[in-house]
Amino acid sequence: MIAVKIGSDPNAPLGPPERLFLFADLNAEGDSFGRVLDVSKDGRFLVSKKVTDETPGRKLIYIQNWFEELKRLAPSDEGK
């Protein structure tokens, strides 16, 4: 993926291309919707990247229906 700087004048020349990242680093399968990358509201790229047992760093734990799990593990006293 590359980026170029553009100006507000449609006739202005584009800036030189700059590489952002290589697609070889991304998870080619994407998520359950087939997306490999997305852009957040603040303009950052959200990327699905291959992770192996040898990949250093943190692990992400995905919990479906986490609010229901939270209510089960830490019930509130609201209903009493």
C-alpha positions in Angstrom: 0.0 0.0 0.0 1.3 3.4 -0.9 0.3 6.9 -0.2 0.8 10.2 -2.0 0.3 13.7 -0.8 -2.3 15.7 -2.6 -3.2 19.4 -2.4 -6.5 21.2 -2.5 -5.8 22.4 -6.0 -7.0 19.7 -8.5 -4.3 20.7 -11.0 -1.4 20.5 -8.4 1.0 17.7 -8.9 0.9 14.7 -6.6 3.7 14.1 -4.1 6.1 11.2 -4.5 4.7 7.7 -3.5 5.6 6.5 0.0 5.2 2.8 1.0 3.0 2.4 4.1 3.3 -1.4 4.4 3.6 -4.6 2.5 0.6 -6.8 1.9 2.8 -9.9 2.5 2.6 -9.0 6.2 -1.1 -9.1 6.3 -3.5 -12.0 7.0 -4.6 -12.9 3.4 -7.8 -14.5 4.8 -9.0 -11.4 6.5 -11.7 -11.5 9.1 -15.1 -13.3 8.9 -16.2 -10.5 6.4 -13.2 -11.0 4.1 -11.6 -7.7 5.1 -7.8 -7.5 5.6 -7.7 -3.8 6.5 -10.0 -1.0 7.4 -9.6 2.7 8.3 -10.7 4.0 11.7 -12.6 7.2 12.2 -9.4 9.0 13.2 -7.6 7.9 10.0 -5.5 5.0 11.4 -5.3 1.8 9.5 -6.7 -1.3 11.3 -4.9 -4.3 9.9 -5.4 -8.1 10.2 -1.8 -9.4 10.5 -0.6 -13.0 10.5 0.5 -14.1 14.0 2.5 -17.2 14.8 3.8 -18.7 18.0 7.1 -17.1 17.2 5.6 -13.6 16.9 6.7 -11.4 19.8 4.3 -9.2 21.6 0.9 -9.3 23.1 -2.0 -11.6 22.3 -5.5 -10.5 21.7 -8.3 -12.4 23.3 -11.7 -12.0 21.5 -14.8 -12.6 23.6 -18.2 -12.7 21.9 -21.1 -11.4 23.9 -18.8 -10.0 26.5 -21.5 -7.9 28.1 -23.5 -11.0 28.9 -20.3 -12.7 30.2 -19.6 -9.6 32.4 -23.2 -9.7 33.8 -22.7 -13.4 34.6 -19.3 -13.0 36.3 -20.1 -9.7 38.1 -23.9 -9.4 38.6 -25.2 -6.0 39.7 -27.4 -5.4 42.6 -29.8 -3.3 40.4 -32.5 -5.9 40.2 -32.8 -6.5 44.0 
